[in-house]
Amino acid sequence: MSEAVRVPDDDPALSNLRLLRTAEGTAAVQRAAGLFAEGVDLLTGLSRLREELGPELAGPAWELARLRARARPVFGADADLLFLTAETLEQAGRPELADRRAARLLADGGGPVADLGCGAGTDTVALARRGASVVAIDRDPVARELTTANAAALGVGSRVRVVGGDVVDVVDRAENGWVASCAAAVLDPARRADGRRQLDPDRWSPPWSTVARLLERVPRALVKVAPGLDHERVPDGVEAEWVSVGGSIVEALLWGTGVSTTWRRTTLLHDGGFLELTAEPDPGTAPAGPVRGWLHEPDPAVIRSGLVALVAADLEATLVDPTIAYLTSDATAGSPWVRSFRVDEVLPFNLKKLRALLRTRGVGRVTVKKRGSAIEPESLARQLRGPGPESAVVVVTRVAGAPTALVCDVSGG
Ligand SMILES: C[S@@+](CC[C@H](N)C(=O)[O-])C[C@H]1O[C@@H](n2cnc3c(N)ncnc32)[C@H](O)[C@@H]1O
C-alpha cells in the first residue's frame, strides 16, 4: 500500500474511504456496482465479494456501490465517481442547484472562495467547476477526505485546498470582507444532530451566531438555511431565497449584502429551467374576498418567501381569508406558481352534510387538503369515502373566519 493510502486504525470510516481510493478499492467498487446492477441481494452480494476480494474490501465496496446507485438519479454520471457516506449523501444538495448558487456567487468576480463546512464537497466541486479556487474547511476528517477524493475524481482537485478547522473560529477571525483568506464564502451549517432535525438555528453546527457574524463581516457570502427560518432573523440588506422543486421546498438561502439584489426571491425548477419571482420591498398581504370559481394553492416556496401577494396580483385573485394562503379567482390560472382547482361547491364545514353532498354527486374517492383547520386529512378522507365512481378534492379551510369545505374537481387546472 502506498504512503497516500496508509490508514489510521482508529477511524474505520476514514480507513475504509482510503482503502476504496486505492486501485484495488476502485476495482472492488466496480465489481460491487456490477452485482448491485444485476439485482443481487445484500447477503449474496457480500458473500461473493468476500470470496473474490477478501473481507476488508467487501463491505465498504458494497456500501459505496449502494450509495452511488442511490445518488445516480440526482447526480447522474458523476454518481459513479463520487465518494460518499450515508450521512454526507443526505446532506449534499442537488448539483444543478449547487451550480446555480456557485454561478451567482461568482458572477461579480472570481477569486478564491471559502467553503465553510464542506461535507462531501458538492459545493466545493460546483464552485471549482465554475473556475474558482476553493479553500474547503471542515472539522470532520471523513468530510475532508471525501472532499479531497471527490474534487480529484471530478477533475477539479488542482483548484481545491482542503483544510481542517473549526468554522466558528474561522468566522470569528473574519474581517474587512475576508474569511480564510477569501473574499467570498459559502456556509452550509449541519442542521441535523443524532438523526434529528434541529429546528432551533442556535443548535445548528456552526450555530446562528456564526451565520450572523459571517453575513455581517463578509458581504460576498451565501448561507444555506432551513426553509422554516423565521423572517425576523434575516438581517437588513440580506436577500432570502426559497427554492422549490416539484412542489416541495428544497433549499432556503441567505445572500449577503454584497450579492443580494432584492428583498425576497422565490425560485422554481420548472421544465429543466429556473423561474424566479422577486419582491423589493415587502409586497404585504393580498386582499381577501369571497370564494369564486377557482381555488389556487400557491407553491410552498411562494408562501414561505412571503410573495403570495405578487402571485395574487398577477392572477387577479384574492385570499379566501386574510390569514390563509389559498387564493381564489374567476378563471383558471395556468401559472407555475400555483396548483388550481375548479370549485364545485362551498359549504360550512359539517361532516354529515359534506358526506351527503358527496354521495349525491356520486363521489367515492376523496383527497382532502387543509389549511387553517385542525382536521386530519387522511382520517377525514377515509370518513368521506363512498361507493360512487367519481373523485373529488375536498379543501377544508377558513373562509372569512368560518370553517368551510370546498368541494373541487380533481382535474384541476
Ligand atoms: C450540511 S454539511 C455540508 C454539506 C456540503 N455543503 C455539501 O455540499 O456536501 C455541514 C458540514 O459542516 C461541518 N461542520 C459542522 N460544524 C462545524 C464546525 N464548527 N467547524 C467545521 N466544520 C463544521 C460538518 O462536519 C459537515 O461536514
The ligand as a Gaussian input file, in Angstrom:
#p B3LYP/6-31G(d) Opt

LIG

0 1
 C      -24.586000      20.220000       5.841000
 S      -22.905000      19.695000       5.801000
 C      -22.254000      20.492000       4.400000
 C      -22.603000      19.812000       3.111000
 C      -21.856000      20.374000       1.941000
 N      -22.264000      21.733000       1.639000
 C      -22.004000      19.511000       0.683000
 O      -22.312000      20.085000      -0.354000
 O      -21.776000      18.318000       0.728000
 C      -22.197000      20.531000       7.145000
 C      -20.731000      20.254000       7.371000
 O      -20.248000      21.186000       8.323000
 C      -19.310000      20.552000       9.161000
 N      -19.269000      21.317000      10.440000
 C      -20.255000      21.479000      11.327000
 N      -19.849000      22.288000      12.325000
 C      -18.587000      22.646000      12.042000
 C      -17.639000      23.489000      12.672000
 N      -17.921000      24.131000      13.804000
 N      -16.413000      23.613000      12.115000
 C      -16.103000      22.953000      10.971000
 N      -16.969000      22.167000      10.306000
 C      -18.200000      22.019000      10.834000
 C      -19.819000      19.147000       9.333000
 O      -18.739000      18.272000       9.670000
 C      -20.409000      18.870000       7.939000
 O      -19.485000      18.236000       7.108000

